[in-house]
Amino acid sequence: MHQRSSGAEVDRAHASTTTRKRLAAGALAGATAIALTLGGAAAAQATPAAAKPDKPGQTVEINLVTVNDFHGRIEQSGSSGGAAALATAVEQIRDENRHTVFAAAGDLIGASTFTSFIQQDVPTIEALNAAGLDVSAVGNHEFDKGFADLTDRVMPMADWEYLGANIYDKATGEPALPEYWLKRFKGVTIGFVGAVTDELPSLVSPAGIADITVGSPVEAANRVADQLSDGQRKNGEADIVIMLVHEGAATTSIESATDPNSRFGKIVLGANDNIDAIVSGHTHLAYNHVIDGRPVISSGQYGEKFSNMEIVWDRKSDSIVSMENTIMPLMSPTGEPLYADDRRVAKIVAEAKVVADELGSVVVGETTAPLGRAVASDPAVSFVENRGGESTLGNFVADVQLWALEVDGTRDVDITFMNPGGLRADIDQGEVTYREAATVQPFANTLVTMDLTGAQIKQVLEQQWQPAGASRPFLKLGVNAAFTYTYDPTAPDGSHITEMFLDGVPIDPAATYTVGANSFLASGGDNFATLAQGTNKSDSGKIDLEAMVDWFEAFGTASPDLAQRAVGVVVSAPDADGYDVGDQVTVNLSSLDFSRSEPGAGTVAISLDGVELGTGTVVREYTPRFDEIGMATVTFAIPAGAAGVERFVITTPTGTTSSFALTVG
């Protein structure tokens, strides 16, 4: 059987069985699961008592190569090997064993990078056709442009079979997609049953799937696996049944894969004995388990890795002898390709890049002034990005994403967050091309909505101060224009945020708000764990780049908003009898300026009921790693007539408006 020895770390798991299907629970009771370290490979093994066949020609060896969540990553970039290298890896395995199937667990297209996205993923489909993909489950992103786009455009282009056993025609209740696919090798038939997460209705536009219903993945897979195992050739028969399912574990631990309260746990624990292995995806994690004698695997994401499952079938006893899966990288730890590019696929990718470069030069809009990321020092001397600083670009992207979610969705969105690490380039003044827009947000994250309470929104903002040991101590979230807040930079962790406002109205900690973010943030990325806890989540299927392009198409011209949406406010403590009329109050303010070419605030004023009480000079000094650029101190006397809770307003000539409250008397 094929094994590639590259010096790169691989993850190997082995399962052996003695019957046509996997070991029954009673047989497994005597089996021992162990973890070994063999030549740098991690192995998990369940071993029965029976001996393997030893007669020549008695066994048939099958290689099953699998990927998942490819998302149009056809070009080699970072840890993604690219479609051409993946094709070579598959070809090498096929060269050593012609009894090879190349299969996938969905999300091959959608949420793609620019080269594929700009051509509606046609280059990805052509590349995977050339790579010899045989079969795949549908993923939720295959439905991004609707069910009709999948069946009328994508599937006719794809040479492989797309499977979705749990997708039904709403009018008739009949299966709306192919349910299984069979391949025969030397008298042994391997069958594939495909299914997609039943969370699909909340992951794509409801209008796009109005004509179908989504059933339980495991119930559909069990039904079809039973059909393929009932001895009736007229309805299909398979000796080996593989479940391809676009659903996955929340973590790489075996406990997560077997959590009975999770969608994936219900699949793993509910799959019947006619299913011999589960190839999964959706959560973009790589794991390689043997659970109850059955391989349960996922290869990760973006063509970074692939799995090679070596299956041995005994023709005399009509049984699976063993199933050993190995997860293998396409790139070395130092970023070097482990496989040469397949020439045919490389040509497809190169041609797609030429088209993308041409389309990328198309002007989508313009800006009246630069939209930049925050910096830690003078960029004219040396550009050092400061992801802890508020930026006109981060706020602009948050505004764009709120607009896109409301235009395309069925919900009004209150607040949007944008992570600074998702911004990889500035937008210069003047014309903006497709390529420039793509360079700003190159990760092809989709836009997600969720519900959070006001208290949870405060937690999200508190998590900008990163955990001890994080590579950056502070990550400043871009926020939409209607959402503003104040904070105390000197407060202890968990107590920085002092007030939050939506359209000038204080956020109610107990109320529920609709929040938008990209899929990276929405899953808790960058240590924003509270966003992963949002309820009523819905993935729009629209990638961030597409949202920006659509915004420019709708509005044409962008201008940076010079108003700060977060202001540091530290008020001097009251004397022994509290704040009274005539008392002097000193307010230390920060984050009144941006750090690029934007005009400085210069001065800041504090007023009450429209009457200015005091002003201060804004000092514009860079504050590396944090958001304190634009600091000022204002001292004023509490005026006559002030009583009870009074709100003092902070304003700058650049448009920043903030406030704080004092209880007087």
C-alpha positions in Angstrom: 0.0 0.0 0.0 1.1 3.6 -0.6 2.9 5.4 2.1 4.7 8.6 1.5 7.7 9.2 3.6 8.5 12.9 3.5 9.9 13.7 6.9 6.7 15.7 7.6 4.6 14.9 10.6 1.6 12.6 9.9 -1.3 11.4 12.0 -2.2 7.8 11.6 -5.1 5.8 13.0 -5.9 2.1 12.5 -9.0 0.0 12.8 -9.3 -3.7 12.2 -12.5 -5.7 11.9 -13.4 -9.4 11.4 -16.9 -9.2 10.0 -18.4 -7.7 6.9 -19.2 -4.6 8.9 -17.3 -3.1 11.8 -17.0 -5.0 15.1 -20.2 -5.2 17.1 -20.1 -3.8 20.6 -19.7 -7.2 22.2 -16.6 -8.0 20.1 -15.2 -4.6 20.9 -15.5 -5.1 24.6 -12.4 -7.3 24.3 -10.5 -4.9 22.2 -8.0 -2.4 23.6 -7.6 1.2 22.3 -4.1 2.4 22.6 -2.1 5.4 21.5 1.4 4.8 20.3 4.2 7.0 18.9 5.7 5.3 15.9 8.3 7.2 13.9 6.7 10.5 14.8 3.1 9.4 13.8 0.3 9.3 16.3 -1.6 6.0 16.1 -4.9 5.0 17.7 -5.8 1.3 17.3 -8.6 -1.1 18.0 -7.5 -4.7 17.5 -9.8 -7.8 17.3 -8.7 -11.3 18.1 -9.0 -12.9 14.7 -6.0 -13.4 12.4 -5.6 -11.7 9.1 -5.9 -13.7 5.8 -2.6 -14.8 4.4 -3.3 -16.2 1.0 -2.1 -14.3 -2.0 -4.9 -12.6 -4.0 -7.4 -13.2 -1.2 -7.5 -9.5 -0.3 -8.3 -6.3 -2.2 -6.6 -3.2 -1.1 -8.3 0.2 -1.6 -7.0 3.7 -1.0 -9.5 6.3 -0.1 -8.1 9.9 -0.4 -10.2 12.6 1.2 -10.3 16.3 1.8 -12.9 18.7 3.2 -13.5 22.5 3.4 -11.3 23.3 0.4 -13.1 26.6 -0.2 -11.5 27.4 -3.5 -7.9 27.6 -2.3 -6.5 26.6 -5.7 -3.3 28.7 -5.3 -0.5 27.7 -3.0 -0.4 30.2 -0.2 1.0 29.7 3.3 0.1 26.3 4.6 -2.4 25.7 1.8 -0.7 23.5 -0.8 -3.0 24.5 -3.7 -4.9 22.4 -6.2 -1.9 21.4 -8.3 0.0 19.9 -5.4 -3.1 18.1 -4.2 -3.6 16.6 -7.6 0.0 15.3 -7.6 -0.5 13.7 -4.1 -3.6 11.9 -5.4 -1.9 10.9 -8.6 1.0 9.4 -6.7 -1.3 7.2 -4.6 -3.3 6.2 -7.7 0.0 5.3 -9.5 0.8 2.9 -6.6 -2.7 1.5 -6.3 -5.2 1.9 -9.1 -7.9 0.9 -6.7 -8.1 4.5 -5.3 -11.1 6.8 -4.7 -10.7 10.5 -4.3 -13.6 11.9 -2.1 -14.5 15.0 -0.2 -16.8 16.1 2.6 -18.2 19.3 1.2 -17.5 23.1 1.0 -15.2 22.6 -2.0 -16.5 26.0 -3.3 -17.8 29.1 -1.6 -16.0 31.5 0.8 -13.2 31.2 -1.8 -10.2 33.4 -2.3 -10.1 36.0 -5.0 -8.8 34.0 -7.9 -11.7 31.5 -7.6 -14.4 33.8 -6.1 -14.2 36.4 -8.9 -15.0 33.6 -11.5 -17.8 32.1 -9.4 -15.6 29.1 -8.5 -15.3 27.8 -12.0 -11.5 27.5 -11.7 -11.9 25.4 -8.5 -14.4 23.0 -10.2 -12.1 22.7 -13.2 -9.1 22.1 -11.0 -10.8 19.4 -9.0 -12.1 17.8 -12.2 -8.5 17.6 -13.5 -7.4 16.2 -10.1 -9.8 13.4 -10.5 -12.2 14.0 -7.7 -14.8 11.2 -7.7 -17.4 12.0 -5.1 -18.3 14.6 -2.5 -21.0 15.4 0.0 -22.6 18.8 -0.4 -21.5 21.3 2.2 -23.5 24.4 3.3 -21.4 26.6 1.0 -22.4 24.7 -2.0 -25.8 26.3 -1.3 -24.5 29.9 -1.0 -26.0 31.0 -4.3 -29.1 28.8 -3.8 -30.2 25.3 -4.6 -30.9 26.1 -8.2 -27.3 27.3 -8.7 -26.0 24.1 -7.2 -28.2 21.8 -9.4 -28.3 23.9 -12.6 -24.7 25.3 -12.7 -22.3 23.7 -10.3 -23.3 20.0 -10.6 -23.3 20.0 -14.4 -19.8 21.4 -14.4 -18.5 19.0 -11.8 -17.2 15.6 -13.1 -17.7 14.2 -9.6 -20.9 13.1 -8.0 -22.4 15.5 -5.3 -24.4 13.6 -2.6 -27.0 14.9 -0.2 -29.1 12.1 1.2 -30.8 14.4 3.7 -32.0 17.0 1.2 -35.6 16.5 0.2 -37.9 18.1 -2.3 -40.4 20.2 -0.2 -43.3 19.5 -2.5 -42.9 15.7 -2.9 -40.7 14.7 0.0 -38.5 12.7 -2.4 -34.7 13.0 -2.3 -33.6 16.2 -4.1 -30.0 15.1 -4.7 -28.2 11.9 -5.4 -27.9 9.9 -2.2 -25.1 7.5 -2.9 -22.3 6.6 -5.3 -20.6 3.2 -5.9 -17.2 2.1 -7.2 -16.2 -1.5 -7.9 -12.7 -2.8 -7.6 -11.9 -6.5 -8.3 -15.4 -7.6 -7.3 -15.5 -5.4 -4.2 -17.9 -2.4 -4.2 -17.2 0.6 -2.0 -20.2 2.9 -1.5 -20.5 6.5 -0.4 -23.4 8.1 1.3 -23.4 11.9 1.5 -25.2 14.3 3.9 -24.9 17.9 5.0 -25.4 19.5 8.4 -29.0 19.9 9.4 -28.1 23.4 10.5 -28.1 24.4 6.8 -31.3 26.6 7.0 -29.5 28.9 9.4 -26.3 29.0 7.3 -27.5 30.2 4.0 -30.2 32.5 2.6 -33.6 31.0 3.3 -34.9 32.2 -0.1 -32.2 30.1 -1.9 -33.4 26.8 -0.4 -37.1 27.6 -0.2 -37.9 24.5 -2.4 -36.1 21.9 -0.2 -36.2 20.6 3.3 -33.2 19.4 5.3 -33.5 16.2 7.4 -31.3 14.5 9.9 -27.9 13.5 8.4 -27.5 10.4 10.5 -31.1 9.1 9.8 -30.6 9.6 6.1 -27.2 8.0 6.1 -28.5 5.0 8.1 -31.4 4.6 5.7 -29.2 4.6 2.6 -26.5 2.4 4.3 -29.2 -0.2 5.1 -30.4 0.0 1.5 -26.9 -0.7 0.2 -26.6 -3.6 2.6 -30.0 -5.4 2.1 -28.9 -7.8 -0.6 -31.2 -6.3 -3.2 -29.0 -5.3 -6.2 -31.8 -3.4 -7.8 -31.5 -0.6 -5.2 -27.7 -0.7 -5.0 -25.3 -2.8 -3.0 -22.0 -2.1 -1.4 -19.5 -4.2 0.5 -18.0 -1.2 2.2 -20.0 2.0 3.1 -18.4 5.3 3.8 -20.4 8.2 5.2 -19.3 11.6 3.8 -20.9 14.2 6.0 -20.5 18.0 6.1 -20.6 18.2 9.9 -17.8 18.0 12.4 -16.5 18.0 15.9 -16.0 21.3 17.8 -12.5 20.3 18.9 -10.0 17.7 17.9 -10.6 15.7 21.1 -12.4 12.3 20.9 -14.7 13.6 23.7 -15.9 16.3 21.4 -16.6 13.8 18.6 -18.7 11.7 20.9 -20.5 14.5 22.8 -24.1 13.3 22.7 -25.4 16.8 23.0 -23.6 18.0 19.8 -24.8 17.6 16.2 -21.7 15.7 15.3 -21.8 13.5 18.4 -25.3 12.4 17.5 -24.0 11.4 14.1 -21.0 9.5 15.4 -23.0 7.7 18.2 -26.1 7.2 16.0 -24.5 5.8 12.8 -25.5 2.1 12.5 -23.3 -0.9 11.9 -23.7 -0.7 8.1 -21.6 2.4 8.1 -17.9 1.5 8.1 -16.2 4.9 8.3 -17.2 8.6 8.7 -15.4 11.3 6.8 -16.4 14.7 8.1 -15.8 18.4 7.7 -17.5 21.8 8.4 -15.5 22.7 11.5 -12.2 23.0 9.6 -10.3 20.8 12.1 -8.0 17.9 11.5 -8.7 14.8 13.6 -8.1 11.1 13.2 -10.1 8.9 15.5 -11.2 5.3 15.8 -14.5 5.3 17.7 -16.1 2.0 18.4 -14.0 0.3 15.8 -14.8 2.8 13.1 -12.6 5.6 11.6 -14.0 9.1 12.2 -11.8 11.6 10.4 -11.5 15.1 9.1 -8.5 16.5 7.2 -8.8 20.2 8.3 -9.2 23.0 5.7 -8.1 24.8 2.6 -6.0 22.0 1.1 -3.5 22.2 3.9 -3.7 18.4 4.5 -5.4 15.3 3.0 -6.2 11.9 4.4 -5.2 8.6 2.9 -7.3 5.7 4.3 -5.9 2.2 3.4 -8.7 -0.3 3.4 -8.0 -4.1 3.2 -10.9 -6.3 2.2 -10.9 -10.2 2.5 -12.8 -11.6 -0.4 -13.0 -15.1 1.1 -14.7 -14.0 4.3 -16.4 -10.9 2.8 -15.1 -8.8 5.6 -13.0 -5.7 6.2 -9.6 -6.7 7.5 -8.4 -3.2 8.4 -8.9 0.5 7.8 -5.9 2.7 8.5 -6.1 6.4 8.0 -3.2 8.8 7.8 -3.5 12.6 7.7 -0.7 14.1 5.6 0.3 17.7 5.0 0.8 19.3 1.6 3.4 21.7 2.9 6.4 21.3 5.2 6.5 23.0 8.6 8.9 25.5 7.0 6.4 26.4 4.2 8.0 24.3 1.4 5.8 22.2 -0.9 6.0 18.5 -0.3 4.6 17.7 -3.8 5.4 19.1 -7.2 2.6 20.8 -9.1 0.5 18.7 -11.5 1.0 20.3 -14.9 -2.6 20.2 -16.0 -4.0 21.6 -12.8 -1.2 24.2 -12.6 -2.2 25.4 -16.1 -5.8 25.8 -15.0 -4.7 27.7 -11.9 -2.3 29.9 -13.9 -5.0 30.8 -16.4 -7.4 31.5 -13.6 -4.9 33.9 -12.1 -4.5 35.7 -15.4 -8.3 36.2 -15.6 -8.4 37.2 -11.9 -5.6 39.8 -12.4 -7.5 41.2 -15.3 -10.8 41.3 -13.5 -8.9 42.5 -10.4 -7.9 45.7 -12.3 -11.6 46.6 -12.7 -12.4 49.7 -10.7 -15.2 49.1 -8.2 -15.3 52.5 -6.6 -13.2 55.3 -5.2 -12.3 57.0 -1.9 -12.0 60.7 -1.1 -9.1 60.0 1.3 -7.1 57.0 2.5 -8.6 54.4 4.7 -5.8 53.0 6.8 -4.9 50.6 9.5 -3.5 51.8 12.8 0.2 52.2 13.1 2.6 52.2 16.1 5.0 54.8 14.7 5.5 57.2 11.9 4.8 55.2 8.8 7.0 57.6 6.7 10.0 56.2 8.7 8.9 52.6 9.1 5.5 51.0 8.8 4.7 49.1 12.0 1.1 48.1 12.2 -0.7 48.5 15.6 -3.6 46.1 15.9 -4.4 47.7 19.2 -5.4 51.0 17.5 -8.7 52.2 16.3 -8.6 52.7 12.5 -10.7 54.3 9.9 -10.4 51.1 7.8 -11.6 48.9 10.6 -14.6 51.1 11.3 -15.4 51.3 7.6 -15.4 47.6 7.1 -17.7 47.2 10.1 -20.1 49.7 8.5 -19.9 47.9 5.2 -20.6 44.5 6.8 -23.6 45.9 8.7 -25.0 47.2 5.4 -24.4 44.0 3.6 -26.0 41.8 6.2 -29.1 44.0 6.3 -29.4 44.2 2.5 -29.1 40.4 2.0 -30.7 39.1 5.2 -34.0 39.0 6.9 -32.8 40.6 10.2 -32.0 44.2 11.3 -28.4 44.2 12.6 -27.5 46.5 15.6 -23.8 46.1 15.9 -20.9 44.7 13.8 -17.4 43.9 14.9 -14.3 43.7 12.7 -11.0 42.1 13.9 -7.8 44.1 13.1 -5.9 41.0 12.0 -8.4 40.5 9.2 -7.2 43.7 7.6 -4.1 43.1 5.6 -3.7 46.2 3.5 -4.8 49.9 3.4 -7.1 51.5 0.8 -5.4 54.4 -0.9 -7.1 57.6 -2.0 -8.6 57.5 -5.4 -9.8 54.5 -7.5 -10.3 51.2 -5.7 -9.9 48.0 -7.8 -11.2 44.5 -7.2 -7.7 43.4 -6.4 -7.2 46.2 -3.9 -10.4 45.3 -2.1 -9.4 41.6 -2.1 -6.0 42.4 -0.6 -7.6 44.2 2.3 -9.6 41.1 3.3 -7.9 38.0 1.8 -9.3 35.3 4.0 -12.7 34.9 2.4 -14.6 34.8 5.7 -18.3 34.8 5.5 -20.6 37.2 7.4 -22.5 35.8 10.3 -25.2 37.2 12.5 -26.1 36.2 16.0 -27.9 37.3 19.2 -26.0 38.6 22.2 -27.2 40.3 25.3 -25.9 43.7 26.3 -23.9 42.0 29.0 -22.3 39.7 26.4 -21.5 42.7 24.2 -19.6 44.2 27.1 -17.7 40.9 27.5 -16.7 41.0 23.8 -15.3 44.5 24.3 -13.5 43.4 27.5 -11.8 40.6 25.5 -10.0 43.2 23.4 -7.6 43.1 26.3 -6.0 39.7 25.4 -5.1 36.9 27.8 -1.7 36.7 29.4 0.8 35.3 27.0 -1.0 36.4 23.9 1.2 37.7 21.1 -0.5 41.1 21.3 -1.9 42.5 24.6 -4.7 44.3 23.0 -6.8 43.9 19.8 -9.0 46.9 18.8 -12.2 45.9 17.2 -13.7 48.0 14.4 -17.3 48.8 15.1 -20.2 50.4 13.2 -21.0 54.1 13.4 -24.1 53.7 15.5 -22.3 51.9 18.3 -20.0 53.8 20.6 -18.5 53.2 24.0 -16.1 54.6 26.7 -13.5 52.7 28.6 -11.0 53.1 31.4 -7.5 52.0 30.2 -6.2 51.9 33.8 -8.9 49.6 35.1 -8.3 45.9 35.9 -9.1 43.2 33.4 -12.8 42.6 33.0 -13.7 46.2 34.2 -12.4 48.4 31.4 -15.7 49.2 29.6 -17.6 51.9 31.4 -20.5 52.7 29.1 -21.9 51.5 25.7 -24.4 53.3 23.4 -26.4 52.4 20.3 -27.6 55.4 18.5 -26.9 57.4 21.6 -29.1 55.2 23.8 -27.3 53.2 26.6 -27.0 49.5 26.0 -29.3 47.5 28.2 -27.3 44.6 29.8 -30.4 42.4 29.9 -31.7 43.2 26.3 -30.9 41.1 23.3 -29.1 42.7 20.3 -28.3 41.3 16.8 -24.6 41.3 16.2 -22.7 40.7 13.0 -19.1 39.6 12.5 -17.0 37.6 10.0 -17.0 33.8 10.4 -13.5 33.9 12.0 -14.6 36.2 14.8 -18.0 34.6 15.1 -16.3 31.3 16.0 -14.4 32.9 18.8 -11.2 33.7 16.9 -8.5 36.0 18.4 -9.7 35.0 21.9 -13.1 36.7 21.5 -14.7 33.6 23.1 -18.0 35.3 23.8 -18.8 35.7 20.1 -18.7 31.9 19.9 -21.5 31.7 22.5 -23.9 33.8 20.4 -27.4 32.3 19.9 -29.6 32.2 16.8 -26.5 32.2 14.6 -26.9 32.5 10.8 -24.2 32.4 8.2 -25.2 34.7 5.3 -22.9 32.8 2.9 -21.6 36.2 1.7 -17.8 36.6 1.9 -16.4 39.8 3.3 -14.8 40.8 0.0 -18.1 40.4 -1.8 -19.8 42.6 0.7 -17.3 45.4 0.1 -17.6 45.1 -3.7 -21.4 45.3 -3.4 -21.1 48.3 -1.1 -19.0 50.2 -3.7 -21.4 49.2 -6.4 -24.3 50.7 -4.4 -22.6 53.8 -3.1 -19.6 54.5 -5.4 -17.5 56.6 -3.1 -16.1 56.0 0.4 -14.9 58.7 2.8 -13.2 57.9 6.2 -15.2 58.8 9.3 -12.9 60.9 11.4 -15.0 60.4 14.6 -13.6 58.0 17.2 -16.1 55.3 18.2 -14.3 54.4 21.4 -12.9 57.0 23.8 -10.9 56.5 27.0 -12.4 58.5 29.9 -11.0 58.6 33.4 -12.7 61.0 35.8 -11.1 62.2 39.0 -12.6 60.8 42.2 -15.1 62.9 44.2 -14.2 64.3 47.6 -15.7 62.9 50.8 -19.2 64.3 50.2 -19.4 63.4 46.5 -19.6 65.7 43.5 -21.1 69.1 44.3 -21.6 72.4 42.5 -18.3 74.2 42.3 -16.1 71.1 42.7 -13.2 70.9 40.3 -13.3 67.8 38.1 -10.3 66.5 36.1 -11.0 64.2 33.1 -8.2 62.3 31.4 -9.2 61.5 27.9 -7.5 59.2 25.3 -8.1 57.7 21.9 -9.2 61.0 20.4 -7.0 60.6 17.2 -6.3 58.2 14.5 -2.7 57.3 13.7 -2.4 57.8 10.0 -2.9 60.8 7.7 -6.2 61.7 9.2 -6.4 65.3 10.6 -5.8 65.5 14.3 -8.5 66.6 16.7 -6.3 69.4 18.1 -8.6 70.3 20.9 -11.4 68.7 23.0 -14.2 70.3 24.9 -16.5 69.2 27.7 -20.0 70.7 28.0 -23.2 70.3 29.9 -26.6 71.2 28.3 -24.8 72.9 25.4 -22.6 75.1 27.6 -18.9 74.6 27.3 -17.2 74.0 30.7 -13.6 73.4 29.7 -11.2 72.5 26.9 -7.9 70.8 26.5 -5.2 70.3 23.9 -5.1 66.9 22.3 -1.5 65.5 22.2 -1.0 63.2 19.2 1.7 60.8 20.2 1.9 57.2 19.0 1.0 54.6 21.6 2.3 51.2 20.3 0.1 48.2 21.0 -2.8 50.1 22.5 -5.4 52.7 21.5 -4.4 55.8 23.5 -3.2 58.1 20.7 -4.8 61.5 21.1 -4.6 62.2 24.8 -5.9 65.3 26.7 -6.7 66.5 30.1 -9.7 68.8 30.8 -10.4 70.4 34.1 -13.7 72.1 34.8 -16.0 73.3 37.7 -19.4 71.7 38.1 -21.7 74.6 37.2 -24.6 76.0 39.3 -27.9 74.3 38.6 -26.3 70.8 38.2 -28.2 68.2 40.2 -28.7 64.5 40.3 -27.3 62.4 37.4 -25.9 64.8 34.8 -24.4 63.8 31.5 -21.3 65.7 30.3 -20.6 65.7 26.6 -17.1 65.3 25.0 -16.6 66.7 21.5 -13.7 67.3 19.1 -13.5 69.3 15.8 -13.0 66.0 14.0 -16.5 64.8 14.9 -15.9 62.6 17.9 -18.8 62.8 20.4 -18.7 60.9 23.7 -19.9 61.4 27.2 -19.8 60.5 30.8 -22.2 60.8 33.7 -21.7 62.2 37.3 -24.1 62.2 40.1 -24.1 65.8 41.5 -25.2 66.7 45.1 
